Amino acid sequence: MTSIASLRHRLTLEAPEETPDGAGGVVRTWTSLGAIWAAIEPASASEAVIADRRVARVTHRVTLRQRSGLTLNHRFRLGERTFAIQAIHDPDERGRFLQCLVTEERP
C-alpha cells in the first residue's frame, strides 16, 4: 500500500523534443515538465555483454500520484540519473497513484 509520506524523492519529469537534423534524421533533446514527488525502489538488476562490453541494466519501480498525460515517451531525472519509462499502471486500481517500471539509462 502506497502512502503520500513514501513519496520522498523529488524527480523531474521530462518530455522529448525532436528537431530535424538536416540529413533526414532528428536530434532529440529533453524538456522539463516540472518537478514531482515519487517513491523509487530497485526492482531488479542484470548484465549482458554487448559488443564485447559488459552492460548493466537496472530496473526500478517509481510510484507517484495519479497524473494524466504520462506516456512511455517521458522519462524521469533524479540529479544526473535518468530513468526511461517502460510500463505504467495503477497499482491498486483506485486512481490515486501510478506505478512506472523504469530502466536506469547509463551513459
C-alpha positions in Angstrom: 0.0 0.0 0.0 1.4 3.4 -1.0 1.2 6.4 1.3 1.8 10.1 0.5 4.7 10.0 3.1 6.6 7.5 1.0 6.8 9.9 -2.0 10.1 11.4 -0.8 12.2 11.7 -3.9 11.8 14.9 -6.0 12.1 13.9 -9.6 11.9 16.0 -12.8 9.5 14.8 -15.4 10.9 15.3 -18.9 9.4 15.0 -22.4 11.3 14.5 -25.7 11.6 17.2 -28.3 12.7 16.2 -31.7 14.0 18.6 -34.4 15.2 17.8 -37.9 19.0 17.5 -38.2 19.0 18.4 -41.9 20.2 14.9 -43.0 16.9 13.1 -42.8 17.2 12.3 -39.1 16.3 14.1 -35.9 18.1 15.5 -32.8 16.3 14.6 -29.5 16.5 17.0 -26.6 14.6 16.7 -23.3 12.4 19.4 -21.9 11.5 19.6 -18.2 7.8 19.5 -17.5 8.2 20.2 -13.8 9.1 18.5 -10.5 7.1 15.7 -9.0 7.3 13.8 -5.7 7.7 10.0 -6.1 8.9 6.8 -4.4 11.7 4.9 -6.0 12.6 1.4 -5.2 15.0 -1.0 -7.0 13.2 -3.9 -8.8 16.0 -5.9 -10.5 19.4 -5.8 -11.9 21.1 -7.8 -14.7 24.0 -7.6 -17.0 24.7 -8.5 -20.6 27.7 -8.5 -22.9 27.0 -6.2 -25.9 29.8 -5.6 -28.5 32.4 -7.1 -26.1 31.3 -4.7 -23.3 29.6 -5.6 -20.1 26.4 -3.5 -19.8 24.3 -3.3 -16.6 20.6 -3.0 -16.7 18.9 -1.8 -13.5 15.2 -1.5 -13.2 13.2 0.4 -10.6 9.6 1.0 -9.6 8.6 4.7 -9.4 5.3 5.4 -7.7 3.7 8.8 -8.0 0.3 10.5 -7.5 -2.1 10.0 -10.4 -1.2 12.2 -13.3 -2.9 12.4 -16.7 -0.9 12.5 -19.9 2.1 10.4 -18.7 3.3 8.2 -21.5 6.2 5.8 -22.3 7.8 8.6 -24.2 8.5 10.6 -21.0 11.4 10.0 -18.6 12.3 10.9 -15.0 15.5 12.6 -13.8 17.0 12.5 -10.4 20.1 14.6 -10.3 22.4 13.2 -13.0 20.4 9.9 -13.2 17.8 9.3 -15.8 15.0 6.7 -15.9 13.2 5.6 -19.1 9.6 4.6 -18.6 8.9 1.0 -19.8 5.4 0.5 -18.3 2.7 2.4 -16.4 -0.1 1.0 -14.3 -2.4 1.8 -11.5 -1.2 -0.5 -8.6 -4.4 -0.7 -6.6 -6.9 0.3 -9.4 -8.3 3.1 -7.3 -7.0 6.0 -9.4 -4.9 7.5 -6.7 -1.4 6.5 -7.7 0.6 5.4 -10.8 3.4 2.9 -10.7 6.0 3.0 -13.5 8.5 0.3 -14.3 11.6 2.2 -15.4 15.1 1.3 -16.5 18.0 3.5 -15.5 19.8 4.9 -18.5 23.6 4.6 -18.2 25.9 6.7 -20.3 
